[in-house]
Amino acid sequence: MIYKVLVSDPLSDDGIKELLDAEHIQVDKKTGMTEQELLDCIGEYDALLVRSQTQVTRKVIEKATKLKAIGRAGVGTDNIDLAAATEHGVVVVNAPNGNTISTAEHTMAMLAAMARRVPQAYYSLRQDEWNRKAFIGVELYRKTLGIIGFGRIGGEVAKRAQGFGMRIIASDPFLTEEKAAKLGIQYGSMEDVLEQADFITVHTPLLKETHHLISHEQFGQMKDGVYVLNCARGGLVDENALLEAIQGGKVAGASLDVFENEPQINHELLALPEVIATPHLGASTVEAQEMVAVDVSREIADMLSGKPAKNPVNMPAVSKEVLQKLEPYFSLCEKLGSFLAQISRGAIAEITVTYSGELQDTNVDPLTRLILKHILKHYLGQQINEVNAFHVAKQKEIVVNEQKTTSGYGFTNLIAITVRTNQETRTVSGTRIEGGRIELVNVDQYRVDVIPTGHMIYIHHTDQPGVIGKVGTFLGQNDVNIATMQVGRKERGGDAIMLLSVDKNMEQALADELAAVPEIIDVTTIEL
């Protein structure tokens, strides 16, 4: 059988070579089409390959009656209607790894250029100056590079920095001491990196939790004369805090490839001689642009040969019968996964999901994927979805277990999730009761009865008289209104928990202040 693939955006023949060489695939390159022209021809094709120009709308997908896959030669899929693709059983794949080397190399270029003040010296030379004494730099050899975020790009940066003779210390939610030892680097907490590093580079996704990951407090923890790089995402480094840290002498130099607001040409940072910057060039190499085409072409060729997709970004079609039975549990799975991710500490090693009662005789794979998505998304951001969650977990060496039991432990249905990290083991369980309401019924060994939604505060404390009053008074004094409160304990005078629903989010500074109350062990704010 011959499959037809439409390439509707400019891609080189080298980039789509695997498609062109495949005997069972016919490739048509039609670039610059209008929407109507695309609508008129899309019904002939089994797969569509695009960059960012072609808008793959719901109307296009509805006309594409033979379409099995859409390939995006790049990372972003804003030009593709993912919901429509999912509804019509069309798998969308992208190329998340294509710019890894390019970005890592750009980070190293910025690192070396900053250390030796190359751009400043070049600009001075262009002004007809020969001023060697003004541009004395520092060596990278035997210096400590702190890497915050040790995914694909962070790992590649580490390899290259080791070639310069640098000592590496890294912090990442999925990094363990064992993994670090195998790679010849040092495992550390965020605080360890900030306190020990001579150079600090960030390589994390931009999430609510990582926005201004490096700000005033973090600069205060750094060595005097530290160098800071951000070639990942604008907003990870608080630019105003960086400005003050440079002006105050704390930071000796900064390299920026990204900014919180882009395009950016007028920021005060750009006027400082300690700062070098580029206009978001991390993925701007000939090789990276071609590699994303190669990666996604290989995905399309494999899928049309019957192999599973490696980098899908949407959920595959599910039969109506299974969907109707599982859909009522979607919200419960989302809340349980997100709740557990927010209370867990340390690098995740294992996730176990147990289904009890009426769910034990059903294909619950979509629910497990949904749970996994919401656990991993807390650390890795929106790139995680139901389809790629298992693949990402495998990459991170996380063991995922799925168990079933006929016993509902007193409930018609029960879903329990256990996460084991390198620091602790945490468990939550919940149920869906008649009428559609979902409830959180256990946190670790503590029995609760809570609707998991909105703004919540989880407090671990010792069971002593007056603790509840202290918590209520503190929250009242800080204008945090309590909607509901649940208390659980194992034994009188022992460990206990409070789980509160409140009307607004409590700032981390207030949570830290509340945690300083003698009877309170830990305070965690939760957003569901």
C-alpha positions as CSV (number, residue, x, y, z in Angstrom):
1,M,0.0,0.0,0.0
2,I,1.3,3.5,-0.9
3,Y,0.8,6.2,1.6
4,K,0.6,9.8,0.6
5,V,2.4,12.5,2.6
6,L,1.8,16.3,2.1
7,V,4.7,18.7,3.0
8,S,3.0,22.1,3.1
9,D,5.8,24.2,4.5
10,P,9.4,24.7,3.2
11,L,11.6,21.7,4.3
12,S,14.8,20.6,2.6
13,D,15.0,17.3,0.8
14,D,17.8,16.3,3.2
15,G,15.4,16.9,6.1
16,I,12.7,14.6,4.7
17,K,15.1,12.1,3.2
18,E,13.6,9.2,5.1
19,L,10.2,9.9,3.6
20,L,11.5,10.4,0.1
21,D,13.5,7.1,0.2
22,A,10.6,5.0,1.6
23,E,9.2,2.8,-1.1
24,H,5.7,2.7,0.5
25,I,5.5,6.6,0.8
26,Q,4.7,9.2,-1.9
27,V,5.7,12.7,-0.9
28,D,4.1,15.8,-2.4
29,K,5.6,19.2,-1.6
30,K,3.1,22.0,-2.0
31,T,4.2,25.1,-0.1
32,G,2.5,28.5,0.1
33,M,-1.0,27.2,-0.3
34,T,-4.1,29.2,0.7
35,E,-6.5,27.7,3.2
36,Q,-8.9,26.8,0.4
37,E,-6.2,25.1,-1.6
38,L,-5.2,23.1,1.4
39,L,-8.9,22.2,2.0
40,D,-9.3,21.1,-1.6
41,C,-6.4,18.6,-1.5
42,I,-6.0,17.4,2.1
43,G,-8.5,14.6,1.7
44,E,-6.0,12.7,-0.5
45,Y,-3.3,12.4,2.2
46,D,-2.4,10.0,5.0
47,A,0.0,12.4,6.7
48,L,0.8,16.1,6.8
49,L,4.2,17.6,7.6
50,V,4.3,21.3,8.6
51,R,6.5,23.9,10.2
52,S,4.7,27.0,11.7
53,Q,3.3,28.6,8.5
54,T,0.5,26.2,7.7
55,Q,-2.6,26.6,10.0
56,V,-4.0,23.1,10.6
57,T,-7.5,24.1,11.7
58,R,-10.5,22.1,12.7
59,K,-11.9,22.7,9.2
60,V,-8.8,21.2,7.6
61,I,-8.8,18.2,9.9
62,E,-12.5,17.5,9.2
63,K,-11.7,17.5,5.5
64,A,-8.7,15.2,6.0
65,T,-10.7,12.0,6.0
66,K,-7.7,9.7,5.4
67,L,-5.3,11.6,7.7
68,K,-3.5,9.4,10.3
69,A,-0.7,11.7,11.4
70,I,0.4,15.4,11.5
71,G,4.1,16.1,12.0
72,R,5.4,19.4,13.3
73,A,9.0,20.1,12.4
74,G,9.8,21.8,15.6
75,V,8.5,21.9,19.2
76,G,5.5,24.3,19.3
77,T,2.1,23.1,18.0
78,D,0.1,26.4,18.3
79,N,-0.8,26.2,14.6
80,I,-2.4,22.8,15.0
81,D,-5.9,22.2,16.5
82,L,-4.9,19.4,18.9
83,A,-8.5,18.9,20.2
84,A,-9.8,18.4,16.7
85,A,-6.9,16.0,15.8
86,T,-7.6,14.0,18.9
87,E,-11.3,13.8,18.2
88,H,-10.7,12.5,14.7
89,G,-8.0,10.0,15.8
90,V,-5.1,11.9,14.2
91,V,-1.8,11.6,16.1
92,V,0.2,14.8,16.2
93,V,4.0,14.4,16.7
94,N,6.7,17.0,17.1
95,A,10.5,17.1,17.4
96,P,11.4,18.1,21.0
97,N,15.0,16.9,20.8
98,G,16.1,18.6,17.6
99,N,17.5,21.7,19.2
100,T,19.2,20.0,22.2
101,I,22.8,20.2,20.9
102,S,22.3,23.6,19.3
103,T,21.1,25.1,22.6
104,A,23.8,23.4,24.7
105,E,26.5,24.7,22.3
106,H,25.1,28.2,22.5
107,T,25.1,28.0,26.3
108,M,28.8,27.1,26.2
109,A,29.5,29.8,23.7
110,M,27.9,32.4,26.0
111,L,29.7,30.9,29.0
112,A,33.1,31.2,27.4
113,A,32.4,34.6,25.8
114,M,31.2,36.0,29.2
115,A,34.2,34.6,31.1
116,R,36.7,36.2,28.6
117,R,34.7,39.3,27.8
118,V,34.9,38.6,24.1
119,P,32.0,40.8,22.9
120,Q,33.1,43.8,24.9
121,A,36.7,43.5,23.6
122,Y,35.5,43.1,20.0
123,Y,33.3,46.2,20.3
124,S,36.2,48.2,21.8
125,L,38.4,47.1,18.9
126,R,35.8,48.3,16.5
127,Q,36.0,51.7,18.1
128,D,39.7,51.8,17.1
129,E,40.8,51.0,20.7
130,W,43.6,48.6,21.7
131,N,43.0,48.2,25.5
132,R,44.2,44.8,26.7
133,K,44.1,45.7,30.4
134,A,40.4,46.6,30.3
135,F,39.3,43.1,29.3
136,I,41.0,40.7,31.7
137,G,38.8,37.6,32.0
138,V,38.6,34.5,34.2
139,E,39.3,30.9,33.4
140,L,36.7,28.1,33.4
141,Y,39.3,25.5,34.4
142,R,38.6,24.2,37.9
143,K,35.7,26.5,38.4
144,T,32.3,25.1,39.6
145,L,29.4,25.2,37.1
146,G,26.0,25.0,38.8
147,I,23.3,23.6,36.5
148,I,19.7,24.1,37.6
149,G,17.5,21.7,35.6
150,F,19.3,18.6,34.4
151,G,17.3,17.4,31.5
152,R,18.5,16.8,27.9
153,I,20.1,20.3,27.5
154,G,21.5,20.5,31.0
155,G,23.1,17.1,30.5
156,E,24.7,18.1,27.3
157,V,26.0,21.4,28.8
158,A,27.6,19.3,31.6
159,K,29.4,17.1,29.2
160,R,30.9,20.0,27.4
161,A,31.8,21.9,30.6
162,Q,33.6,18.8,31.9
163,G,35.8,19.1,28.8
164,F,36.8,22.5,30.0
165,G,37.9,20.9,33.3
166,M,35.0,22.4,35.2
167,R,33.4,20.8,38.3
168,I,29.7,20.3,37.9
169,I,27.0,20.4,40.6
170,A,23.4,20.0,39.4
171,S,19.9,20.3,40.9
172,D,16.9,18.7,39.3
173,P,13.7,17.0,40.6
174,F,14.5,13.8,38.7
175,L,18.3,13.7,39.5
176,T,19.5,11.3,42.2
177,E,22.9,10.9,43.8
178,E,23.3,7.6,42.0
179,K,22.6,9.1,38.6
180,A,24.9,12.0,39.3
181,A,27.7,9.7,40.3
182,K,27.4,7.7,37.1
183,L,27.8,11.0,35.1
184,G,30.8,12.2,37.1
185,I,29.0,15.2,38.6
186,Q,27.8,16.2,42.0
187,Y,24.2,16.0,43.1
188,G,22.9,19.0,45.1
189,S,19.9,20.9,46.2
190,M,19.0,24.3,44.7
191,E,20.7,25.8,47.8
192,D,23.8,23.8,47.2
193,V,24.1,25.0,43.7
194,L,23.5,28.6,44.6
195,E,26.1,28.6,47.4
196,Q,28.9,26.6,45.7
197,A,28.8,27.6,42.0
198,D,31.1,30.1,40.4
199,F,28.9,30.0,37.2
200,I,25.2,29.2,37.3
201,T,23.1,28.2,34.3
202,V,19.3,27.5,34.3
203,H,17.7,24.9,32.0
204,T,14.2,24.3,33.4
205,P,10.7,24.7,31.8
206,L,9.0,28.0,32.6
207,L,6.2,27.1,35.0
208,K,4.3,28.9,37.7
209,E,6.7,27.3,40.2
210,T,9.8,28.3,38.2
211,H,8.9,31.9,37.3
212,H,11.6,34.1,38.8
213,L,13.3,30.9,40.0
214,I,16.4,33.1,40.4
215,S,15.4,36.3,42.2
216,H,16.5,38.6,45.1
217,E,16.7,35.8,47.7
218,Q,18.6,33.5,45.4
219,F,21.2,36.1,44.4
220,G,21.7,36.7,48.2
221,Q,22.7,33.0,48.6
222,M,25.3,33.2,45.8
223,K,29.0,33.8,46.0
224,D,30.3,37.3,45.4
225,G,31.5,37.6,41.8
226,V,29.2,34.9,40.5
227,Y,28.4,34.6,36.8
228,V,24.8,33.8,35.7
229,L,23.4,32.4,32.4
230,N,19.9,32.0,31.0
231,C,19.7,30.4,27.6
232,A,16.5,28.5,28.4
233,R,13.3,30.6,29.0
234,G,12.7,34.2,29.7
235,G,11.2,34.7,33.2
236,L,13.4,32.1,34.9
237,V,15.7,34.9,36.0
238,D,14.1,37.9,37.6
239,E,15.7,40.6,35.4
240,N,15.2,43.5,37.8
241,A,16.8,41.4,40.6
242,L,19.7,40.6,38.2
243,L,20.1,44.3,37.4
244,E,20.4,45.1,41.1
245,A,22.8,42.2,41.8
246,I,25.1,43.4,39.0
247,Q,25.0,47.0,40.1
248,G,25.6,46.0,43.7
249,G,28.7,43.9,42.8
250,K,27.2,40.5,43.7
251,V,27.1,39.3,40.1
252,A,30.3,39.8,38.0
253,G,28.7,38.9,34.7
254,A,25.5,37.7,33.0
255,S,24.8,36.0,29.6
256,L,21.2,36.2,28.4
257,D,19.7,34.6,25.2
258,V,16.1,35.0,26.4
259,F,14.1,37.7,28.0
260,E,10.8,37.8,29.9
261,N,9.3,40.1,27.1
262,E,10.5,39.5,23.6
263,P,11.6,41.1,21.3
264,Q,13.7,43.0,23.8
265,I,16.1,45.8,22.8
266,N,15.7,48.5,25.5
267,H,16.1,46.7,28.8
268,E,18.5,48.4,31.3
269,L,20.5,45.2,31.5
270,L,21.7,45.7,27.9
271,A,23.4,48.9,28.9
272,L,25.6,47.3,31.5
273,P,29.2,46.3,30.5
274,E,28.9,43.1,32.5
275,V,26.1,41.8,30.4
276,I,26.3,40.0,27.0
277,A,23.1,39.0,25.2
278,T,21.8,37.5,22.0
279,P,18.3,37.6,20.5
280,H,17.0,34.1,21.4
281,L,19.4,32.2,19.2
282,G,19.6,28.9,21.1
283,A,18.0,26.8,18.3
284,S,19.2,29.0,15.4
285,T,21.6,26.7,13.6
286,V,21.4,25.1,10.2
287,E,21.8,21.7,11.8
288,A,19.0,22.3,14.4
289,Q,16.6,23.5,11.8
290,E,17.3,20.4,9.7
291,M,17.4,18.0,12.6
292,V,13.8,18.8,13.6
293,A,12.7,18.0,10.1
294,V,14.7,14.7,10.2
295,D,13.2,13.7,13.5
296,V,9.6,14.3,12.6
297,S,10.1,12.7,9.1
298,R,11.4,9.6,10.8
299,E,8.3,9.6,13.1
300,I,5.9,9.9,10.2
301,A,7.7,7.1,8.3
302,D,7.7,4.8,11.3
303,M,4.0,5.5,12.0
304,L,3.0,4.7,8.4
305,S,5.0,1.5,8.8
306,G,2.8,0.5,11.8
307,K,5.3,1.5,14.6
308,P,4.1,3.6,17.6
309,A,4.9,7.3,17.8
310,K,7.7,8.3,20.1
311,N,6.9,12.0,20.5
312,P,3.1,12.3,20.3
313,V,1.6,15.5,21.7
314,N,-2.1,14.6,21.8
315,M,-4.2,11.8,23.2
316,P,-4.9,8.8,20.9
317,A,-8.5,7.9,20.1
318,V,-10.4,5.9,22.7
319,S,-13.5,3.7,22.0
320,K,-16.7,5.4,23.0
321,E,-17.6,2.5,25.4
322,V,-14.3,2.8,27.3
323,L,-14.5,6.6,27.3
324,Q,-18.0,6.7,28.7
325,K,-17.0,4.5,31.6
326,L,-13.7,6.3,32.4
327,E,-14.6,9.9,31.7
328,P,-16.4,10.4,35.1
329,Y,-13.0,9.7,36.8
330,F,-10.9,12.1,34.7
331,S,-11.2,15.0,37.2
332,L,-10.4,12.7,40.2
333,C,-7.3,11.5,38.5
334,E,-6.1,15.0,37.6
335,K,-6.7,16.2,41.2
336,L,-5.0,13.3,42.9
337,G,-2.0,13.4,40.6
338,S,-1.5,17.2,41.0
339,F,-2.1,17.0,44.8
340,L,0.5,14.3,45.2
341,A,3.1,16.0,43.1
342,Q,2.8,19.2,45.1
343,I,3.2,17.5,48.5
344,S,6.1,15.2,47.5
345,R,9.7,16.0,48.0
346,G,12.8,14.6,46.2
347,A,13.5,12.9,42.9
348,I,10.8,10.5,41.9
349,A,11.8,6.9,41.5
350,E,8.5,5.0,41.4
351,I,4.8,5.7,40.9
352,T,2.2,3.0,41.8
353,V,-1.5,3.4,40.9
354,T,-4.0,1.0,42.5
355,Y,-7.6,0.7,41.2
356,S,-10.2,-0.8,43.5
357,G,-13.9,-1.7,43.3
358,E,-15.8,-1.2,40.0
359,L,-12.7,0.0,38.1
360,Q,-10.8,-3.3,38.5
361,D,-12.3,-5.0,35.5
362,T,-11.8,-2.0,33.1
363,N,-8.9,-1.0,30.8
364,V,-7.7,1.9,33.0
365,D,-4.6,2.8,30.9
366,P,-6.1,6.2,30.0
367,L,-6.6,7.0,33.7
368,T,-3.0,6.0,34.6
369,R,-1.7,8.2,31.7
370,L,-3.8,11.1,33.1
371,I,-2.4,10.6,36.6
372,L,1.2,10.4,35.3
373,K,0.7,13.5,33.2
374,H,-0.4,15.6,36.2
375,I,2.4,14.3,38.3
376,L,5.1,14.9,35.7
377,K,3.6,18.2,34.5
378,H,4.3,19.7,37.9
379,Y,8.0,19.4,37.2
380,L,8.2,19.5,33.4
381,G,5.4,21.8,32.3
382,Q,2.8,21.6,29.5
383,Q,5.0,19.5,27.2
384,I,3.7,16.5,29.2
385,N,0.5,14.9,28.0
386,E,-1.4,11.6,28.3
387,V,0.3,10.1,25.3
388,N,4.0,10.9,26.0
389,A,3.8,10.6,29.8
390,F,5.0,7.0,29.8
391,H,7.8,7.7,27.4
392,V,9.0,10.6,29.5
393,A,8.8,8.6,32.7
394,K,11.0,5.9,31.1
395,Q,13.5,8.5,30.0
396,K,13.6,9.7,33.6
397,E,14.1,6.1,34.8
398,I,10.8,6.3,36.8
399,V,9.1,2.9,37.4
400,V,5.4,3.0,36.8
401,N,3.2,0.3,38.3
402,E,-0.5,-0.3,37.8
403,Q,-2.4,-2.6,40.2
404,K,-6.0,-3.7,40.5
405,T,-8.0,-5.2,43.4
406,T,-11.6,-6.3,43.7
407,S,-11.8,-4.8,47.2
408,G,-13.0,-1.3,47.4
409,Y,-12.0,-0.9,51.1
410,G,-15.5,0.3,51.9
411,F,-15.9,2.4,48.7
412,T,-17.7,1.6,45.4
413,N,-14.5,2.8,43.7
414,L,-11.1,3.9,45.0
415,I,-8.0,5.2,43.2
416,A,-4.8,5.2,45.3
417,I,-1.5,6.7,44.1
418,T,1.9,6.1,45.8
419,V,5.0,8.1,44.9
420,R,8.4,6.9,46.1
421,T,11.2,9.5,45.9
422,N,14.8,9.4,47.1
423,Q,13.6,11.2,50.2
424,E,10.2,9.8,51.1
425,T,7.1,7.7,50.2
426,R,3.7,9.5,49.9
427,T,0.3,8.2,49.2
428,V,-3.1,9.7,48.4
429,S,-6.4,8.1,47.5
430,G,-9.8,9.3,46.4
431,T,-13.2,8.2,45.3
432,R,-16.1,9.4,43.1
433,I,-19.4,9.2,44.9
434,E,-22.9,9.1,43.6
435,G,-23.9,12.4,42.1
436,G,-20.5,12.9,40.5
437,R,-18.7,14.5,43.5
438,I,-15.0,13.5,44.0
439,E,-13.4,13.3,47.4
440,L,-9.9,12.9,48.8
441,V,-10.2,10.2,51.4
442,N,-6.7,9.4,52.5
443,V,-3.4,11.3,52.7
444,D,-0.6,8.8,53.7
445,Q,-2.1,7.0,56.7
446,Y,-4.5,9.8,57.6
447,R,-8.2,9.6,56.9
448,V,-9.8,12.7,55.5
449,D,-12.9,13.7,53.7
450,V,-12.1,16.7,51.4
451,I,-13.2,17.9,48.0
452,P,-9.8,18.5,46.2
453,T,-10.3,21.8,44.5
454,G,-9.0,25.4,44.5
455,H,-6.6,26.8,47.0
456,M,-5.5,24.4,49.7
457,I,-3.0,24.3,52.6
458,Y,-1.5,21.1,53.9
459,I,-0.1,21.3,57.4
460,H,1.9,18.5,59.1
461,H,2.0,19.1,62.8
462,T,2.1,17.4,66.3
463,D,-1.2,16.7,67.9
464,Q,-1.1,19.3,70.7
465,P,-3.9,21.4,72.2
466,G,-4.2,24.9,70.7
467,V,-2.5,24.2,67.4
468,I,-5.7,24.5,65.4
469,G,-6.4,27.8,67.1
470,K,-2.9,29.1,66.3
471,V,-3.4,28.2,62.6
472,G,-6.8,29.9,62.5
473,T,-5.6,33.0,64.2
474,F,-2.5,33.3,62.0
475,L,-4.5,32.9,58.8
476,G,-7.2,35.4,60.0
477,Q,-4.5,38.0,60.8
478,N,-3.1,37.6,57.3
479,D,-6.5,37.9,55.6
480,V,-6.7,34.2,54.5
481,N,-10.2,32.9,54.9
482,I,-10.8,29.2,55.7
483,A,-13.6,27.6,53.8
484,T,-13.2,24.0,55.2
485,M,-10.8,22.2,57.5
486,Q,-10.1,18.6,58.0
487,V,-7.9,17.2,60.8
488,G,-6.4,13.7,60.9
489,R,-4.1,11.9,63.4
490,K,-2.7,8.4,64.0
491,E,-2.6,8.7,67.8
492,R,-3.2,11.2,70.5
493,G,-0.2,13.5,70.9
494,G,1.6,12.1,67.8
495,D,1.9,13.3,64.2
496,A,-1.2,14.8,62.7
497,I,-2.3,16.8,59.6
498,M,-4.6,19.6,58.8
499,L,-6.0,20.1,55.3
500,L,-7.6,23.4,54.7
501,S,-9.5,24.9,51.7
502,V,-9.0,28.7,51.6
503,D,-10.4,31.5,49.5
504,K,-7.1,32.6,48.1
505,N,-3.6,31.5,47.5
506,M,-1.3,31.9,50.5
507,E,2.1,33.4,49.6
508,Q,5.2,31.3,50.2
509,A,6.5,33.8,52.7
510,L,3.4,33.4,54.8
511,A,3.7,29.6,54.6
512,D,7.3,29.8,55.8
513,E,6.2,32.0,58.7
514,L,3.4,29.6,59.7
515,A,5.8,26.7,59.5
516,A,8.0,28.4,62.2
517,V,5.2,27.8,64.8
518,P,6.8,25.3,67.2
519,E,4.2,22.5,66.9
520,I,4.1,22.7,63.1
521,I,6.5,20.5,61.1
522,D,5.7,21.6,57.5
523,V,3.4,23.7,55.5
524,T,2.6,23.2,51.8
525,T,0.4,25.4,49.7
526,I,-1.5,23.5,47.0
527,E,-3.3,24.8,43.8
528,L,-5.8,22.5,42.2
